[in-house]
Amino acid sequence: MRRTPLPGPKAQEILRRKEAAVPSSLSVYVPTIVASAEGALVHDVDGNTFIDMSGGIGCLNVGHAAPDVVTAVQEQAARFTHTDFTVIPYEPYIAMAERLAQLAPGPWPKKAALFNSGAEAVENAVKFSRAHTGRPALIAFSGAFHGRTLLAMTLTSKVHPYKAGFGPFAPEVYRAPYAYCYRCPLGLRHPSCGIACADELERMLTTHVAAESVSALVIEPVQGEGGFVVPPREFLQRLEGICRSNGINFIADEVQTGFGRTGRLFACEHFGLTPDLMVLAKSLAAGMPLSAVVGRAEVMDAAPDSGIGGTYVGNPVACAAGLAVLDTCASADLPGQAERLGERLRGRLLQLQERFAAIGDVRGLGAMLAVELVEDRQSKAPARELTGRVLARALEGGAIFLRAGIHGNVIRVLMPLVIRESELDEALDVLEAALRAETTRSGS
Ligand SMILES: Cc1ncc(COP(=O)(O)O)c(C=O)c1O
């Protein structure tokens, strides 16, 4: 698979140009330059091949260069690439909105608006909600990640590298504890805690912000960047109930969890949630810049004329990709595939946990799975350095795994759901070898 040390000679030359031309804050994780990719494989300019367990950070549930997506993009690009939907509208945008409204959970009439990125969709979900309620405040959660624009960054709760030095932040954002039971934010023991995180939110509505001032609660049904944290069903249901009884909009950020990753089309379905608004991006259009807010028509129609939009939002080429993704999701049963792959993956990760004391927790839903590395299982001290070394060694072995977690000690799996079982097994062999080499070295 790997032919040269990384970066190879051709990649080195291009990366040197990158150093000179691109700001250093855009550091690269895999020290190479991609030449082509298909399915779950990525090939670099020096002839090295990698198994991509990152999927462009969860954008490629349908795989790299999915044939139907490629054809749809080519055909649409040949027809027209841009008009600005609000100047001259086009059918792919409308078809996309219809399909999303049909697929989103909830019994009420629904509408959808399209944007470019996850962060932009989060910002716009809040605009819809504020216009609907006339209230300013927002509830966000510990460990959340919602993006890098001002409001999305404010809603995010990982300080380094996402917030430090970038303040002042947007006002009226109140932080509640997320039910991360492996590391209870309240220091309690699940399940005897009685879902104390939800009690804490109720208390906040007395001690921090009046319920009638809160427009929306913004939450990832399973936290992504925060470390693939799956909260108890009761936690999310209690939050939804608190929202309903106080006229607060429940906004589910499904940017990372959407489009089959968790074994359902949307993670909300696992928990029986019917969010007022849902935020979608990433695998929505196989890496083409497309995001969406979909939800209750009453909320979506509350913003004033021309209050929502943007030059490129719902670009026709991205919409064509998105429609092909939705077709593929259904025809290839991607949620079912995520469930099957997830079972195989979970089995293997649990085996690794038996072999390596450094694996404190194995968790996730469907194919959205992760392992959390600790110095020892008693103290649960986060093994951040070890995680970095294991990831680097896996990369040397030809498998691209990503880091996550507020302590940077979680290895997450976001591979394309079209990965072959042999490729998945090979990537996990590489991960196992990396864990063996690094834990033997450190004595973990
Ligand atoms: C849950 C969640 N919300 C929002 C975002 C932001 O999306 P984008 O990077 O497209 O702005 C991300 C990105 O990782 C995410 O995982």
The ligand as an ORCA input file, in Angstrom:
! r2SCAN-3c Opt
* xyz 0 1
  C     -21.927     18.401     14.673
  C     -21.275     19.429     13.797
  N     -21.881     20.615     13.610
  C     -21.355     21.566     12.829
  C     -20.139     21.357     12.199
  C     -19.564     22.442     11.350
  O     -19.614     22.096     10.009
  P     -18.684     22.849      8.946
  O     -17.287     22.443      9.243
  O     -19.190     22.353      7.621
  O     -18.900     24.301      9.140
  C     -19.475     20.138     12.349
  C     -18.194     19.898     11.696
  O     -17.437     19.025     12.030
  C     -20.061     19.147     13.176
  O     -19.468     17.965     13.377
*
